[in-house]
Amino acid sequence: MGTFQIDFGEAASPDRIIGIDLGTTNSLAAFMDLTGPEIIPAPDNTRIVPSVISLLEDGSYLAGNAAKARLASHRDATLYSTKRFMDQAATPLKIGDTFITPPEAGARILLELKRNAEAFFGEPVTKAVVTVPAYFNDAQRQATKDAGRIAGLEVLRLVNEPTAAALAYGLDKRKSGIIAVYDLGGGTFDISILKLQDGIFEVLATNGDTHLGGDDIDQLLIQIALEDIAAEWGAPIDHDTAAVETLRQAVIKAKEQLSFSLTTKIDLQYKGKSYQREVTRELLERLILPLVERTLGPCRLCLQDAKVGAEQINEVVLVGGSTRIPMVRKAVEHLFRSKPHTELNPDEVVALGAAIQAGILSGEVKDTLLLDVTPLSLGLETMGGVVTKLIHRNSTIPASETEQFTTAVDGQTNVLIHVLQGERELVKDCRSLARFELTGIEPVPAGLARIEVKFLIDANGILNVSAKDTRTGKEQSIEVKPSYGLTEEQVEAMILESITNAENDIRERQVRESRVEADRILGAIENAKQSDAWYELPEEDKQAIHAAHNELLLAYHGDNYHLIQAHMEKLDKASLKLAENMMNTAVRGALKGTKI
């Protein structure tokens, strides 16, 4: 369990810590050597472990290259790209005649990496830093840690993949800057914009496409080859899994060669038959142009979300084997107006960054910021006595999150910011950390004010909370040390309570949030009854509103949020004519005395 307080003077642990890139298509492990981070090879000297597992007839599993080799012959008993399902950790995936969860599948890959590391070092390896996509939520991060636990690895830290890539290039040594990390892997595409300030990385925005990668490029070439083969051999091979998989490997080899030469051949030898076709880089670029363009859309959206222009990007880092393609590199350079870093192997850069983080934790890397994790979620109180979490448990710190809120009452000029810590859904069940008031808010109708609340945890575990009225610029802030007064046992107890009470907490939160919405509707009806629009209503419409109003009040005091929601919808329908009258009255008032 991580704590907020970081001890920079701690001695190096005698246990070795490795860095792991648990990827969608391929995975790698690395360690800190005397000269820097190095990839840990398998006993056969291969450096990459395909993220593939295969179930054997005796119930045992193969992982990595051995499992990938069975894709053609035992496809139903072989799984790949299971990382995509980490947000559905309890969902079973069918493999052969049995089922396995995504964390269990991930554990098989991690176990293969662990065994490779133990063979390389000649000693047990039990601790690791594992990378995850920046957009992974709390459940996906926890599922990744669970995968490590199942594999016999204590996952000391989860590090965002773009942060690890930036660490590998030593970009944390910059004083400040904006960094774009463009990651085009085998099956997924991710773009992240990071802000670096005094060695601290903050993820400003992420975007991407979970169904776009090098596999799509392979498929374009495979399709051409399949059509050629059907014509040359007199019969299609589409339904011969082994033939298609053999062709896939030939196509991948040709695609990789085109990154370094202008022309090559797809060469397939299968069951005594031969197929060869010359392909040029020009042909490849024509084929993949739409795919490359598809990566640029998320990049532009990511820049917008990060609120930075392309000209503000100081560094660009390329990750993933598909970024070796010259056309991809040119497109990225053109968009971000900065020559991307290509010095390191793009397949290995994330694992190398993970190894650096592992070295920081073990004490092998000096004078570098030690990233810790939040032991409990941090949030604030919102209407109905519920907690809105901004920074979730197990988030790597330093961390920063910003969210916008609004006012609940017309003309409201101040708002109380109540900062809370814990995993429960309701304020009464969480730990109160601080309260402060933002005053001087512009008195506008309820829902129009924009209050920007920012949570920032620095490297020393100090939480700074600021609240700002975006209309007036008025701002208030407070500092608090969330870890103060909490023992490890108390933290564990709070987490256990949240798990035990999760179902009841969610149900009560839903009831309270429904009541907040009901209050808004009931208040709007009461206000409307004082208007001319009410008196213009036919008597039967008034009666229908009265009936729906009273039914909602009865449901309001119960604990069935479905019933509250149903009666809100009923009152909404009953008051449609009233809403139209109010709109017409407002329009008439606005046009009164206007000459056309």
C-alpha positions in Angstrom: 0.0 0.0 0.0 1.5 3.3 -1.0 1.5 6.3 1.3 1.6 10.0 0.7 4.9 10.7 2.6 7.9 10.0 0.5 11.3 9.3 2.1 14.0 10.3 -0.3 16.7 9.1 2.1 15.6 5.5 2.2 18.3 2.8 1.5 18.1 0.6 -1.6 16.0 -2.5 -1.1 18.0 -5.8 -1.3 15.2 -7.2 -3.6 15.6 -6.6 -7.3 12.8 -4.6 -8.9 12.1 -5.0 -12.7 10.1 -2.8 -15.0 7.4 -4.3 -17.2 5.5 -3.1 -20.2 2.4 -5.3 -20.2 1.3 -4.5 -23.8 -1.8 -5.3 -25.8 0.2 -7.1 -28.6 3.7 -7.5 -27.0 5.2 -7.3 -23.6 8.7 -6.7 -22.3 10.7 -6.6 -19.1 13.7 -4.4 -18.3 16.1 -3.7 -15.5 18.6 -1.0 -14.5 22.2 -2.0 -15.5 25.2 0.0 -14.4 25.0 2.0 -17.7 21.2 2.5 -17.8 18.0 0.5 -18.5 18.3 -2.7 -20.4 15.8 -5.2 -21.8 15.8 -8.6 -20.1 16.1 -11.3 -22.8 14.4 -14.7 -22.8 16.7 -17.8 -22.6 16.5 -18.0 -26.4 17.7 -14.4 -26.5 14.4 -13.0 -27.9 13.6 -9.6 -26.3 9.8 -9.4 -26.9 7.2 -11.6 -25.4 4.0 -11.7 -27.5 0.9 -11.1 -25.3 -0.5 -14.4 -26.3 -1.5 -17.4 -24.1 -2.5 -20.9 -25.2 -4.2 -23.7 -23.3 -2.7 -27.2 -23.7 -4.6 -30.5 -23.6 -3.3 -31.3 -20.1 -4.6 -28.0 -18.7 -1.3 -26.2 -18.6 -0.6 -22.9 -20.4 2.0 -21.6 -22.9 2.7 -17.9 -23.1 4.6 -15.7 -25.5 6.2 -17.0 -28.7 5.3 -20.6 -28.0 1.7 -19.6 -27.6 1.8 -17.4 -30.7 3.0 -20.4 -32.7 -0.2 -22.2 -31.9 -2.5 -19.4 -33.2 -2.7 -21.1 -36.6 -3.3 -24.7 -35.4 -5.1 -24.1 -32.1 -6.9 -20.8 -32.5 -9.9 -21.7 -30.2 -7.4 -22.6 -27.4 -5.3 -19.4 -27.8 -6.0 -15.8 -26.6 -4.4 -12.5 -27.5 -5.0 -8.8 -26.9 -6.7 -9.6 -23.5 -5.5 -6.2 -22.1 -8.4 -4.6 -23.9 -10.8 -6.4 -21.4 -9.1 -5.2 -18.2 -12.1 -2.9 -17.6 -14.2 -6.1 -17.4 -12.0 -7.9 -14.9 -14.7 -10.3 -13.8 -15.8 -11.2 -17.3 -14.7 -14.7 -18.3 -12.9 -15.2 -21.6 -13.4 -18.5 -23.3 -10.2 -20.5 -24.1 -10.6 -24.0 -25.3 -13.2 -25.7 -23.1 -12.7 -23.5 -20.1 -12.8 -19.8 -19.1 -10.2 -17.4 -17.8 -10.6 -13.7 -16.5 -8.5 -10.9 -18.1 -6.4 -10.5 -14.9 -5.6 -14.3 -15.0 -4.7 -14.0 -18.7 -2.5 -11.0 -18.0 -0.9 -13.0 -15.1 0.2 -15.7 -17.6 2.1 -13.1 -19.6 3.6 -11.6 -16.4 4.6 -15.0 -15.2 6.5 -15.6 -18.5 8.3 -12.3 -18.1 9.1 -13.2 -14.4 10.5 -16.6 -15.4 12.7 -15.0 -18.1 14.0 -12.5 -15.5 14.7 -15.3 -13.0 16.6 -17.3 -15.6 18.6 -14.2 -16.6 19.5 -13.2 -13.0 19.7 -16.7 -11.6 17.6 -15.6 -8.6 14.0 -15.1 -7.6 12.2 -11.9 -8.9 9.2 -10.9 -6.9 8.8 -7.1 -7.3 8.0 -5.0 -10.4 6.8 -1.7 -11.7 4.2 -2.2 -14.4 3.0 0.3 -17.0 -0.6 1.0 -17.9 -2.3 3.3 -20.5 -2.8 6.8 -19.1 -6.6 6.5 -19.6 -6.9 3.3 -17.5 -9.4 3.9 -14.7 -9.2 2.7 -11.1 -10.8 -0.7 -11.9 -8.4 -1.3 -14.9 -5.4 -0.4 -12.7 -6.5 -2.6 -9.9 -7.1 -5.5 -12.4 -3.5 -5.0 -13.6 -2.2 -5.2 -10.0 -4.3 -8.3 -9.5 -2.6 -9.9 -12.5 0.7 -9.2 -10.9 -0.3 -10.7 -7.6 -1.6 -13.9 -9.4 1.8 -14.1 -11.2 3.6 -13.9 -7.8 4.8 -10.3 -8.4 4.3 -7.5 -6.0 3.4 -4.5 -8.2 5.0 -1.6 -6.3 3.9 1.0 -8.8 1.7 1.5 -11.8 3.3 4.1 -14.2 1.4 5.7 -17.1 2.9 4.4 -20.4 3.5 7.9 -21.8 5.2 9.0 -18.6 7.5 5.9 -18.8 8.4 6.7 -22.5 9.3 10.3 -21.5 11.4 8.9 -18.6 13.3 6.7 -21.0 14.3 9.7 -23.1 15.3 11.6 -19.9 12.7 14.3 -20.5 12.1 14.6 -16.8 15.5 16.4 -16.7 13.9 19.4 -18.5 12.8 22.3 -16.3 9.4 22.4 -18.0 7.7 21.6 -21.3 4.8 20.1 -23.2 5.3 16.6 -24.5 3.3 14.6 -27.0 3.6 10.8 -26.8 2.3 9.1 -30.0 1.9 5.4 -29.5 0.9 3.2 -32.5 1.1 -0.4 -31.4 0.0 -3.6 -33.0 -3.7 -3.4 -32.0 -4.2 0.1 -30.5 -3.4 3.7 -31.0 -2.9 6.2 -28.1 -2.0 9.8 -28.0 -1.1 11.6 -24.7 -0.2 15.2 -24.0 1.9 15.6 -20.9 2.9 18.8 -19.0 6.3 18.7 -17.4 7.0 21.1 -14.5 10.1 20.7 -12.3 10.4 17.0 -13.0 6.7 16.3 -12.4 4.6 14.9 -15.3 1.0 15.8 -15.5 -1.3 14.1 -18.1 -3.2 16.9 -19.7 -5.2 14.8 -22.0 -5.4 11.4 -23.7 -7.2 10.1 -26.8 -6.9 7.3 -29.3 -8.5 4.4 -31.0 -8.6 0.9 -29.4 -9.1 -0.7 -32.8 -6.3 0.8 -34.9 -2.8 -0.4 -35.1 -0.1 -2.3 -37.1 -2.5 -5.3 -37.4 -4.7 -3.2 -39.7 -1.7 -2.4 -41.9 -0.8 -6.1 -42.1 -4.4 -6.9 -43.1 -4.3 -4.5 -46.1 -1.3 -6.3 -47.5 -2.7 -9.7 -46.6 -5.8 -9.0 -48.5 -3.9 -8.2 -51.7 -1.8 -11.3 -51.3 -4.9 -13.5 -50.7 -6.4 -12.2 -54.0 -3.2 -12.9 -55.8 -2.9 -16.4 -54.4 -6.5 -17.3 -55.2 -5.8 -16.4 -58.8 -2.3 -18.0 -59.1 -3.1 -21.2 -57.1 -6.6 -21.6 -58.5 -8.3 -21.7 -55.1 -8.6 -19.4 -52.1 -6.7 -20.1 -48.8 -8.9 -17.8 -46.7 -10.3 -20.7 -44.7 -7.0 -22.4 -44.1 -6.0 -20.9 -40.7 -2.4 -22.2 -40.9 -1.9 -20.9 -44.4 -3.2 -17.4 -43.5 -1.1 -17.3 -40.3 2.0 -18.2 -42.4 1.1 -15.5 -44.9 0.7 -13.0 -42.1 4.3 -13.6 -40.9 5.6 -13.2 -44.5 3.6 -9.9 -44.8 4.9 -8.6 -41.5 8.5 -9.3 -42.5 8.0 -7.4 -45.8 6.3 -4.5 -44.1 9.2 -4.1 -41.6 11.7 -4.2 -44.5 9.9 -1.4 -46.2 10.8 0.9 -43.3 14.5 0.6 -44.4 14.3 0.0 -48.1 12.2 1.2 -51.0 11.2 -2.3 -52.3 11.0 -5.9 -51.0 9.1 -9.1 -51.6 6.3 -11.0 -49.9 7.6 -14.6 -50.0 5.3 -17.4 -49.0 6.2 -21.1 -49.1 3.4 -23.4 -48.1 2.8 -27.1 -48.6 5.0 -27.2 -51.7 3.5 -24.1 -53.2 5.3 -20.8 -53.7 4.0 -17.2 -53.9 6.1 -14.1 -54.3 5.1 -10.5 -55.0 7.2 -7.4 -55.1 5.9 -4.5 -53.0 7.2 -1.0 -52.9 7.2 1.6 -50.1 5.1 3.8 -52.5 2.4 1.1 -52.6 2.4 0.7 -48.9 2.0 4.4 -48.3 -0.9 4.6 -50.7 -2.6 1.7 -48.8 -2.0 3.0 -45.3 -2.7 6.8 -45.9 -6.3 6.5 -44.6 -5.0 4.7 -41.5 -2.3 7.3 -40.8 -4.9 10.0 -41.2 -7.2 8.2 -38.7 -4.5 8.6 -36.1 -4.3 12.4 -36.6 -7.9 13.0 -35.7 -7.5 11.8 -32.1 -4.2 13.9 -32.0 -6.1 17.1 -32.8 -8.8 16.3 -30.3 -6.2 15.6 -27.7 -4.6 19.0 -28.3 -8.0 20.6 -28.0 -8.7 18.8 -24.7 -5.2 19.8 -23.4 -5.9 23.4 -24.4 -2.5 23.7 -26.2 -1.7 24.4 -29.8 0.6 22.2 -31.9 3.2 25.0 -31.9 3.4 24.7 -28.1 4.6 21.1 -28.2 8.3 21.0 -27.1 9.0 17.3 -27.5 7.4 14.4 -29.4 8.0 10.8 -28.4 7.2 7.8 -30.7 6.2 4.5 -29.1 5.2 1.2 -30.9 6.7 -0.7 -33.8 4.4 0.9 -36.4 6.1 4.3 -35.7 9.2 3.0 -37.6 7.2 3.6 -40.9 8.7 6.7 -42.5 5.3 8.0 -43.5 4.0 7.8 -39.9 7.0 9.8 -38.7 6.6 12.5 -41.3 2.9 12.8 -40.5 3.6 13.2 -36.8 6.4 15.7 -37.4 4.1 17.8 -39.7 1.2 17.8 -37.2 3.2 18.6 -34.1 5.8 20.8 -35.8 8.6 19.1 -34.0 11.0 16.3 -35.0 10.0 13.2 -33.0 12.4 11.3 -30.8 13.4 8.1 -32.6 16.8 7.3 -30.9 15.4 4.4 -28.8 13.7 1.2 -30.0 10.0 2.2 -30.1 9.0 -1.4 -29.1 11.2 -1.1 -26.0 10.9 2.5 -24.9 8.1 2.0 -22.4 9.7 -1.0 -20.7 13.0 1.0 -20.4 11.1 3.8 -18.7 9.5 1.3 -16.3 13.0 0.0 -15.5 14.1 3.6 -14.6 11.1 3.9 -12.3 12.0 0.6 -10.7 15.6 1.9 -10.3 14.3 5.0 -8.5 12.3 2.8 -6.1 15.2 0.5 -5.4 17.6 3.4 -4.9 19.7 2.6 -8.0 18.7 5.8 -9.7 19.6 9.0 -7.7 18.4 12.6 -8.0 15.2 11.7 -9.7 11.7 12.2 -8.4 10.1 9.2 -6.7 6.6 8.7 -7.8 4.2 7.4 -5.1 0.6 6.4 -5.1 -2.5 7.7 -3.3 -3.7 5.1 -0.7 -7.3 6.5 -0.7 -9.5 8.5 -3.1 -9.8 12.2 -2.7 -12.9 14.2 -3.6 -15.5 16.8 -2.5 -19.0 17.0 -1.2 -21.8 17.6 -3.8 -25.5 18.1 -3.5 -27.3 15.4 -1.5 -24.4 14.6 0.7 -22.6 12.4 -1.9 -18.9 12.3 -2.7 -17.5 13.2 -6.1 -14.1 11.7 -6.4 -11.4 13.7 -8.3 -8.3 11.7 -7.6 -8.8 7.9 -7.3 -7.1 5.4 -5.0 -3.8 4.1 -6.4 -3.3 7.1 -8.6 0.4 7.8 -9.1 1.5 11.1 -7.5 2.3 13.8 -8.2 -1.2 14.0 -9.6 -3.6 16.7 -10.7 -7.3 16.6 -11.7 -9.7 19.4 -12.5 -13.5 19.4 -12.7 -16.3 22.0 -13.2 -19.3 22.4 -10.9 -22.2 24.8 -10.7 -24.5 26.4 -8.2 -27.8 24.9 -7.0 -29.6 28.1 -6.0 -30.6 31.3 -8.0 -28.3 34.2 -7.1 -25.9 32.1 -5.1 -22.8 34.2 -4.3 -20.7 31.7 -2.3 -20.1 28.0 -2.2 -18.6 25.7 0.5 -15.8 23.4 -0.7 -15.7 20.3 1.5 -12.7 18.1 0.8 -13.0 14.4 1.7 -11.0 11.2 1.7 -12.2 7.6 1.4 -13.8 5.0 -0.8 -17.4 5.3 0.3 -20.1 7.0 -1.7 -21.5 9.3 1.0 -20.0 12.2 2.9 -21.0 10.7 6.3 -18.8 7.6 5.7 -15.7 9.4 4.5 -12.9 11.3 6.3 -13.3 15.1 6.3 -10.0 16.8 5.4 -10.8 20.5 5.1 -13.5 23.1 4.4 -13.2 26.5 2.8 -15.5 29.0 1.2 -15.4 30.5 -2.3 -17.1 34.0 -2.1 -17.8 36.7 -4.7 -19.5 34.4 -7.2 -21.5 36.3 -9.8 -25.2 36.0 -8.8 -26.7 34.2 -11.8 -29.5 31.7 -12.1 -28.8 28.2 -10.7 -26.8 26.1 -13.1 -25.2 28.9 -15.0 -22.2 29.5 -12.7 -19.0 27.7 -13.6 -16.9 26.8 -10.5 -13.6 25.1 -11.5 -12.2 22.9 -8.7 -8.6 21.6 -9.0 -6.9 18.9 -6.8 -3.1 18.8 -7.0 -1.0 16.4 -4.9 2.7 17.3 -5.0 5.7 15.0 -4.7 5.6 15.3 -0.9 2.0 14.2 -0.6 0.6 17.7 0.0 -2.8 18.2 -1.4 -3.7 21.7 -2.7 -7.3 22.3 -3.5 -8.4 25.5 -5.3 -11.8 26.7 -6.4 -12.3 29.4 -9.0 -15.3 31.2 -10.5 -14.5 31.2 -14.2 -16.7 34.2 -14.7 -15.3 36.6 -12.1 -11.8 35.0 -11.7 -12.3 34.9 -7.9 -10.3 32.1 -6.4 -9.7 30.4 -3.0 -7.4 27.6 -2.1 -6.2 25.4 0.8 -3.4 23.0 1.6 -3.8 19.8 3.5 -1.8 16.6 4.2 -4.2 13.7 3.6 -1.9 11.0 5.1 -1.7 12.8 8.5 -3.0 10.7 11.4 -3.7 7.6 9.3 -2.0 4.2 9.9 -1.7 1.5 7.3 -4.2 -0.6 9.3 -6.7 2.3 9.2 -6.3 2.7 5.4 -6.8 -1.0 4.9 -9.9 -0.9 7.1 -11.4 2.0 5.1 -10.9 0.1 1.8 -12.4 -3.1 3.3 -15.4 -1.1 4.5 -16.0 0.3 1.0 -16.0 -3.2 -0.5 -18.3 -4.6 2.1 -20.8 -1.8 1.9 -20.4 -1.1 -1.9 -23.9 -2.3 -2.9 -25.8 -0.4 -0.1 -23.6 2.7 -0.7 -24.4 2.8 -4.4 -28.1 2.3 -3.8 -28.2 5.2 -1.2 -26.2 7.4 -3.5 -28.7 6.8 -6.3 -31.6 7.7 -4.0 -29.9 10.9 -2.8 -29.0 12.0 -6.4 -32.6 11.3 -7.4 -33.9 13.5 -4.6 -31.5 16.3 -5.7 -33.0 16.1 -9.2 -36.5 15.9 -7.7 -35.9 19.0 -5.6 -35.0 20.9 -8.7 -38.2 19.9 -10.5 -40.4 20.5 -7.5 -38.9 23.9 -7.0 -39.4 24.8 -10.6 -43.1 23.8 -10.4 -43.6 25.9 -7.3 -42.0 28.9 -9.0 -44.1 28.4 -12.1 -47.3 28.5 -10.0 -46.6 32.2 -9.3 -46.4 33.0 -13.0 -49.0 34.1 -15.6 -48.3 30.9 -17.5 -49.9 28.9 -14.6 -53.1 30.9 -14.7 -53.4 30.4 -18.5 -53.4 26.6 -18.1 -56.7 24.6 -18.4 -58.0 23.3 -15.1 -57.5 19.6 -16.1 -53.7 20.4 -16.8 -53.4 22.0 -13.3 -55.1 18.9 -11.7 -52.7 16.6 -13.6 -49.7 18.6 -12.4 -51.0 18.6 -8.8 -51.5 14.8 -8.9 -48.1 14.1 -10.3 -46.5 16.6 -7.9 -48.1 14.8 -4.9 -47.1 11.4 -6.1 -43.5 12.6 -6.5 -43.5 13.9 -3.0 -44.6 10.6 -1.6 -41.9 8.7 -3.6 -39.3 11.3 -2.6 -39.5 10.2 1.1 -39.1 6.6 0.2 -35.9 4.7 -0.7 -36.8 3.5 -4.1 -34.9 5.6 -6.6 -36.5 3.9 -9.6 -39.9 5.1 -8.2 -38.6 8.6 -7.8 -37.2 8.6 -11.3 -40.5 7.3 -12.7 -42.6 10.0 -10.9 -40.2 12.7 -12.1 -40.8 11.7 -15.7 -44.5 11.7 -15.0 -44.4 15.2 -13.6 -42.2 16.3 -16.5 -44.9 15.0 -19.0 -47.7 16.6 -17.0 -46.0 20.0 -17.0 -45.1 20.1 -20.8 -48.0 22.6 -21.5 -46.9 24.8 -18.6 -43.4 24.9 -19.9 -44.6 25.9 -23.3 -46.8 28.7 -21.8 -43.8 30.0 -19.8 -41.6 30.0 -22.9 -44.3 31.9 -24.8 -44.7 34.4 -22.0 -40.9 35.0 -21.9 -40.8 35.5 -25.7 -43.7 38.0 -25.6 -42.0 39.9 -22.9 -38.8 40.0 -24.8 -40.5 41.3 -28.0 -42.8 43.8 -26.3 -42.2 47.3 -27.8 -39.9 45.9 -30.5 -40.6 47.3 -33.9 -39.9 45.1 -36.9 
